[in-house]
Amino acid sequence: MANRTDPAAKSIRGTNPQNLVEKILRSKIYQNTYWKEQCFGLTAETLVDKAMEIDHLGGTFGGNRKPTPFMCLVMKMLQIQPEKEIVVEFIKNEDYKYVRVLGAFYLRLTGTDTDVYQYLEPLYNDYRKLRQKLPDGNFALTHMDEVIDELLTKDHSCDIALPRIKKRWTLESLGTLEPRRSALEDDFEEEEEKDEDDQIMDDVDNGAHEKDYYRGRSPNRERDRDRKRDSHRYRDRDYDRERGRGRDRERDRDRDRDRDRERDRYRLRDEKEYGRERDRDREREGREWERRDRDRGRRRSYSRSRSRSRDRKGRDGGDRRKRHARSSASPRRHGDGMDNGSTRDEPKKKKEKKEMKDDGTDHPDPEIAEANRLRASLGLKPLKV
């Protein structure tokens, strides 16, 4: 219950205010003796007394990284979430410098961008010394303006990651923040006026009343006054120059990012087109190979069927010749005996067998026999191998 956020507290940047502190540091604060003894039951009114007692600032220190009382009070402010008027009074307090630092640190964590610049930039004119506890446990000397500059320009302070805020020139371009005016400009203008009055009085004492106007308008004097004014305002010029450089840098960064995105888009498109063309070429090659295989099979089947038809025609022609030879043979006479007829037919049979053997179709090699059949159908001589 003692570590729970106030139920009436509002969420900061979409989350619990205590979540602005990292979980490890938050658990170390909850286990710290100062938190348990001194921060228990504090309210927005009693918190001021504890803030007046601290004498240094810092995050964690030592080997086991103990939190400082300053960090425990920051955590307590995140837990109870005091009103904005109370935090502003902390910042405007000039008697207790650590109370001012505590309010500025809390406003940097929870305030809007406009409030941060509006209330923290005037603290640049506070040059009081502060004690800061280092991570090794030793103390170092720093100043109020250095701490404020760290809060406005750095990403980490006192071992806490600061929320990101917009740049000042961005807010000025949007019209939510007025251009910063140095607190020293009024002093410089007063000094210039004082110098001019002294010069006029000297001229009056010397009896040169008629030359006051011309001396005040002399080119040399105006040039000296312009130089002095420019030397007094060098900080603002440097700030404007840095702001312009920052804008150019952001513009170049955006341009490079757009160029990289365009290059990646073209590369992906080329890769997709190359992949489509490659798939198309593969499909075309596959169809070409299938067509070649079909043509080769058709030629083979055609050659086989043609050779078979030729063989069939050759056999039919031989049988026809045989039948014709039988039919054209003279009939036997009744007076002739069986022996004579058999003796006449035997030479013919032997001759036919000899012709069939000379064709080469009965060769033991089937390929040579097939070739001899083709040659016989074409009327060529058989192969004798």
C-alpha positions as CSV (number, residue, x, y, z in Angstrom):
1,M,0.0,0.0,0.0
2,A,2.8,2.4,0.8
3,N,4.3,2.0,-2.7
4,R,1.1,2.4,-4.6
5,T,0.3,5.5,-6.7
6,D,-2.3,7.9,-5.5
7,P,-5.7,6.8,-6.9
8,A,-6.4,10.4,-7.8
9,A,-3.2,10.7,-9.8
10,K,-3.4,11.1,-13.6
11,S,-1.5,9.1,-16.1
12,I,1.7,10.7,-17.4
13,R,2.5,10.0,-21.1
14,G,0.0,7.2,-21.1
15,T,1.4,5.3,-18.2
16,N,1.6,5.2,-14.4
17,P,3.8,8.2,-13.2
18,Q,6.0,5.8,-11.2
19,N,6.8,3.9,-14.4
20,L,8.9,6.9,-15.6
21,V,11.6,5.4,-13.3
22,E,13.1,2.1,-14.4
23,K,11.9,-1.0,-12.6
24,I,15.3,-1.8,-11.1
25,L,15.8,1.6,-9.7
26,R,12.2,1.7,-8.5
27,S,12.7,-1.6,-6.5
28,K,15.9,-0.3,-5.0
29,I,14.1,2.9,-3.8
30,Y,11.3,0.8,-2.3
31,Q,13.9,-1.2,-0.3
32,N,15.9,1.8,0.8
33,T,15.8,2.8,4.5
34,Y,15.3,6.5,3.8
35,W,12.2,5.7,1.7
36,K,10.7,3.5,4.4
37,E,11.5,5.9,7.3
38,Q,11.4,9.4,6.0
39,C,9.1,9.2,2.9
40,F,6.3,7.2,4.5
41,G,3.0,9.2,4.7
42,L,4.4,12.4,3.1
43,T,1.9,14.8,1.5
44,A,2.4,17.8,-0.9
45,E,2.7,20.1,2.2
46,T,5.0,18.0,4.3
47,L,7.2,17.2,1.3
48,V,8.6,20.7,1.4
49,D,10.2,20.2,4.8
50,K,12.0,17.0,3.6
51,A,13.1,18.8,0.4
52,M,14.7,21.6,2.5
53,E,16.8,19.1,4.4
54,I,18.6,17.5,1.5
55,D,22.1,18.9,0.8
56,H,23.1,17.1,-2.5
57,L,21.6,15.6,-5.6
58,G,22.3,12.5,-7.6
59,G,21.0,9.1,-8.7
60,T,22.6,6.0,-7.3
61,F,26.0,5.3,-5.8
62,G,28.1,2.5,-4.3
63,G,28.6,-1.1,-5.3
64,N,25.0,-2.1,-4.7
65,R,23.7,1.2,-6.3
66,K,21.9,2.8,-3.4
67,P,19.5,5.6,-4.3
68,T,20.1,9.1,-2.9
69,P,17.5,11.0,-0.8
70,F,17.0,13.3,-3.8
71,M,15.9,10.4,-5.9
72,C,13.6,9.1,-3.2
73,L,11.9,12.5,-3.0
74,V,11.5,12.5,-6.8
75,M,9.9,9.1,-6.6
76,K,7.6,10.3,-3.8
77,M,6.5,13.3,-5.9
78,L,5.7,10.9,-8.8
79,Q,3.6,8.8,-6.3
80,I,1.5,11.6,-4.8
81,Q,1.5,13.8,-7.9
82,P,1.3,17.4,-6.4
83,E,-0.5,20.2,-8.2
84,K,1.3,22.2,-10.9
85,E,1.2,25.4,-8.8
86,I,3.1,23.6,-6.0
87,V,5.8,22.5,-8.5
88,V,6.0,26.0,-10.0
89,E,6.6,27.4,-6.5
90,F,9.4,24.8,-6.0
91,I,11.0,26.2,-9.1
92,K,10.6,29.8,-8.2
93,N,12.1,29.3,-4.7
94,E,15.3,31.2,-4.5
95,D,16.2,30.5,-0.9
96,Y,16.7,26.7,-1.1
97,K,18.5,25.7,-4.3
98,Y,17.9,22.0,-3.9
99,V,14.2,22.6,-3.6
100,R,14.4,24.4,-7.0
101,V,16.4,21.5,-8.5
102,L,13.8,19.0,-7.2
103,G,10.9,20.9,-8.8
104,A,12.8,21.3,-12.1
105,F,13.6,17.6,-12.2
106,Y,10.0,16.6,-11.5
107,L,8.7,19.1,-14.1
108,R,11.1,17.7,-16.7
109,L,9.7,14.2,-16.1
110,T,6.0,15.1,-16.1
111,G,5.5,18.5,-17.8
112,T,4.7,19.3,-21.4
113,D,7.2,20.5,-23.9
114,T,6.0,24.1,-23.6
115,D,6.0,24.1,-19.8
116,V,9.5,22.6,-19.7
117,Y,11.0,25.4,-21.8
118,Q,8.9,28.1,-20.2
119,Y,9.9,27.3,-16.6
120,L,13.4,25.8,-16.9
121,E,15.0,28.3,-19.3
122,P,14.9,31.2,-16.8
123,L,17.1,29.1,-14.5
124,Y,20.0,29.5,-16.9
125,N,20.7,32.7,-15.0
126,D,21.1,30.9,-11.7
127,Y,24.9,30.2,-11.2
128,R,24.8,28.8,-7.6
129,K,27.0,25.9,-6.7
130,L,25.5,22.4,-6.1
131,R,26.9,19.2,-4.6
132,Q,26.4,16.1,-6.8
133,K,27.0,12.6,-5.6
134,L,28.9,10.5,-8.2
135,P,28.3,6.7,-8.8
136,D,31.5,5.9,-6.9
137,G,30.2,7.6,-3.8
138,N,32.3,10.8,-4.0
139,F,31.0,14.3,-4.3
140,A,31.6,16.7,-7.2
141,L,30.9,20.4,-7.6
142,T,28.4,21.6,-10.3
143,H,26.2,24.6,-10.9
144,M,22.5,25.2,-11.3
145,D,22.8,26.3,-15.0
146,E,24.7,23.1,-15.8
147,V,22.0,20.9,-14.3
148,I,19.3,22.8,-16.2
149,D,21.3,22.5,-19.4
150,E,21.6,18.7,-18.8
151,L,17.8,18.4,-18.3
152,L,17.1,20.3,-21.5
153,T,19.7,18.8,-23.8
154,K,20.6,15.3,-22.5
155,D,18.7,12.0,-22.6
156,H,19.7,10.8,-19.1
157,S,20.1,12.5,-15.8
158,C,20.6,11.0,-12.3
159,D,20.4,7.4,-13.7
160,I,16.9,8.1,-15.2
161,A,16.0,8.1,-18.9
162,L,14.4,11.5,-19.5
163,P,11.3,11.6,-21.7
164,R,11.9,13.0,-25.2
165,I,10.8,16.5,-25.9
166,K,10.6,18.6,-29.1
167,K,13.4,21.0,-30.1
168,R,12.8,24.6,-29.3
169,W,12.9,25.8,-32.9
170,T,10.2,23.2,-33.7
171,L,7.9,24.7,-31.1
172,E,8.7,28.2,-32.3
173,S,7.8,27.3,-35.9
174,L,4.5,25.8,-34.7
175,G,3.8,29.0,-32.8
176,T,3.4,27.4,-29.4
177,L,6.5,29.0,-28.0
178,E,7.9,32.5,-28.3
179,P,11.6,33.1,-29.3
180,R,13.9,33.1,-26.3
181,R,15.0,36.5,-25.1
182,S,18.2,36.7,-23.1
183,A,17.9,38.3,-19.7
184,L,21.2,40.2,-20.3
185,E,19.8,42.2,-23.2
186,D,18.1,44.7,-20.9
187,D,21.3,45.2,-19.0
188,F,23.3,45.7,-22.2
189,E,20.8,48.3,-23.4
190,E,20.9,50.1,-20.1
191,E,24.7,50.2,-20.3
192,E,24.6,51.6,-23.9
193,E,22.2,54.3,-22.8
194,K,24.3,55.2,-19.9
195,D,27.4,55.4,-22.1
196,E,25.6,57.7,-24.5
197,D,24.4,59.9,-21.6
198,D,28.0,60.2,-20.2
199,Q,29.3,61.1,-23.6
200,I,26.7,63.8,-24.0
201,M,27.5,65.3,-20.6
202,D,31.1,65.4,-21.5
203,D,30.4,67.2,-24.7
204,V,28.3,69.7,-22.7
205,D,31.1,70.3,-20.3
206,N,33.5,71.0,-23.1
207,G,31.2,73.6,-24.7
208,A,30.3,71.5,-27.8
209,H,26.6,71.8,-27.6
210,E,26.1,72.5,-31.3
211,K,27.9,69.3,-32.3
212,D,25.9,66.9,-30.1
213,Y,23.6,65.9,-32.9
214,Y,26.4,65.3,-35.4
215,R,28.6,63.4,-33.0
216,G,25.6,61.2,-32.0
217,R,25.1,60.5,-35.7
218,S,28.8,60.1,-36.7
219,P,29.6,56.9,-38.7
220,N,32.4,55.9,-36.4
221,R,30.3,56.1,-33.3
222,E,27.4,54.2,-34.9
223,R,29.9,51.6,-36.0
224,D,31.3,51.2,-32.5
225,R,27.8,50.9,-31.0
226,D,26.9,48.2,-33.6
227,R,30.0,46.3,-32.7
228,K,29.3,46.5,-29.0
229,R,25.7,45.4,-29.5
230,D,26.8,42.4,-31.7
231,S,29.4,41.4,-29.2
232,H,26.8,41.4,-26.5
233,R,24.4,39.3,-28.5
234,Y,26.8,36.6,-29.7
235,R,25.0,34.0,-27.7
236,D,21.7,34.5,-29.6
237,R,23.5,34.4,-32.9
238,D,25.2,31.1,-32.0
239,Y,21.8,29.8,-30.9
240,D,20.2,30.8,-34.2
241,R,23.1,29.3,-36.1
242,E,22.9,26.0,-34.3
243,R,19.1,26.0,-34.8
244,G,19.6,26.4,-38.6
245,R,22.2,23.7,-38.6
246,G,19.9,21.4,-36.8
247,R,17.1,22.0,-39.2
248,D,19.4,21.4,-42.2
249,R,20.7,18.2,-40.5
250,E,17.1,16.9,-39.9
251,R,16.2,17.8,-43.5
252,D,19.2,15.9,-44.9
253,R,18.4,13.0,-42.7
254,D,14.8,12.9,-43.9
255,R,16.0,13.1,-47.5
256,D,18.5,10.3,-47.1
257,R,15.8,8.2,-45.4
258,D,13.4,8.8,-48.4
259,R,16.2,8.0,-50.8
260,D,16.9,4.7,-49.1
261,R,13.2,3.7,-49.0
262,E,12.9,4.5,-52.8
263,R,16.0,2.4,-53.5
264,D,14.7,-0.5,-51.5
265,R,11.3,-0.3,-53.3
266,Y,13.0,-0.4,-56.7
267,R,15.3,-3.2,-55.6
268,L,12.3,-5.3,-54.4
269,R,10.4,-4.6,-57.7
270,D,13.5,-5.6,-59.8
271,E,13.9,-8.8,-57.8
272,K,10.2,-9.7,-58.3
273,E,10.4,-9.0,-62.0
274,Y,13.6,-11.0,-62.3
275,G,11.9,-13.9,-60.4
276,R,9.0,-13.8,-62.8
277,E,11.2,-13.8,-65.8
278,R,13.2,-16.7,-64.5
279,D,10.1,-18.7,-63.8
280,R,8.8,-17.9,-67.3
281,D,12.1,-19.0,-68.8
282,R,12.0,-22.3,-66.9
283,E,8.4,-22.9,-68.0
284,R,9.4,-22.2,-71.6
285,E,12.4,-24.5,-71.4
286,G,10.2,-27.3,-69.8
287,R,7.6,-26.9,-72.6
288,E,10.4,-27.1,-75.2
289,W,11.8,-30.2,-73.7
290,E,8.4,-31.8,-73.6
291,R,7.8,-30.9,-77.3
292,R,11.1,-32.4,-78.3
293,D,10.4,-35.6,-76.4
294,R,7.0,-35.9,-78.0
295,D,8.5,-35.3,-81.5
296,R,11.3,-37.9,-80.8
297,G,8.7,-40.4,-79.7
298,R,6.5,-39.8,-82.7
299,R,9.5,-40.3,-85.1
300,R,10.4,-43.5,-83.4
301,S,6.9,-44.9,-83.5
302,Y,6.5,-43.7,-87.1
303,S,9.8,-45.4,-88.2
304,R,8.8,-48.6,-86.3
305,S,5.3,-48.7,-87.8
306,R,6.8,-48.0,-91.3
307,S,9.4,-50.8,-91.0
308,R,6.7,-53.2,-89.8
309,S,4.4,-52.3,-92.7
310,R,7.3,-52.9,-95.1
311,D,8.1,-56.2,-93.5
312,R,4.4,-57.1,-93.8
313,K,4.3,-56.1,-97.4
314,G,7.5,-58.1,-98.1
315,R,6.0,-61.2,-96.6
316,D,2.7,-60.8,-98.4
317,G,4.6,-60.3,-101.7
318,G,6.7,-63.5,-101.1
319,D,3.6,-65.5,-100.2
320,R,1.9,-64.1,-103.4
321,R,4.8,-65.1,-105.5
322,K,4.8,-68.5,-103.9
323,R,1.1,-68.9,-104.6
324,H,1.5,-67.6,-108.1
325,A,4.4,-70.1,-108.7
326,R,2.3,-73.0,-107.5
327,S,-0.7,-72.0,-109.5
328,S,1.4,-71.5,-112.7
329,A,3.2,-74.9,-112.4
330,S,2.1,-77.5,-115.1
331,P,-0.2,-80.3,-113.8
332,R,1.2,-83.7,-113.4
333,R,0.4,-86.2,-116.0
334,H,-1.6,-89.3,-115.1
335,G,1.1,-91.4,-116.6
336,D,3.9,-90.0,-114.4
337,G,4.6,-91.7,-111.1
338,M,4.9,-90.0,-107.6
339,D,8.7,-90.4,-107.7
340,N,9.1,-88.2,-110.8
341,G,6.9,-85.5,-109.4
342,S,8.8,-85.4,-106.2
343,T,12.1,-85.3,-108.0
344,R,10.9,-82.2,-110.0
345,D,9.7,-80.2,-106.9
346,E,12.8,-80.8,-104.8
347,P,15.1,-78.5,-106.8
348,K,12.6,-75.7,-106.6
349,K,12.2,-76.1,-102.8
350,K,16.0,-76.1,-102.4
351,K,16.3,-73.0,-104.6
352,E,13.7,-71.1,-102.5
353,K,15.4,-72.1,-99.3
354,K,18.7,-70.9,-100.7
355,E,17.1,-67.6,-101.7
356,M,15.6,-67.1,-98.3
357,K,18.9,-67.8,-96.7
358,D,20.6,-65.3,-99.0
359,D,18.3,-62.5,-97.9
360,G,19.9,-62.2,-94.5
361,T,16.6,-62.0,-92.7
362,D,17.3,-65.1,-90.7
363,H,20.6,-63.6,-89.4
364,P,21.1,-64.4,-85.6
365,D,21.6,-60.7,-84.8
366,P,18.1,-59.1,-84.7
367,E,19.3,-55.7,-85.6
368,I,21.0,-57.0,-88.8
369,A,18.0,-59.1,-89.6
370,E,15.7,-56.0,-89.2
371,A,18.1,-54.0,-91.4
372,N,18.1,-56.7,-94.1
373,R,14.3,-56.8,-94.1
374,L,14.3,-53.0,-94.8
375,R,16.9,-53.4,-97.5
376,A,14.9,-56.3,-99.0
377,S,11.7,-54.2,-99.1
378,L,13.7,-51.4,-100.8
379,G,15.2,-53.8,-103.3
380,L,18.8,-53.5,-101.9
381,K,21.3,-56.1,-101.3
382,P,21.4,-57.7,-97.8
383,L,24.2,-57.1,-95.3
384,K,26.6,-59.9,-95.0
385,V,28.2,-59.5,-91.6
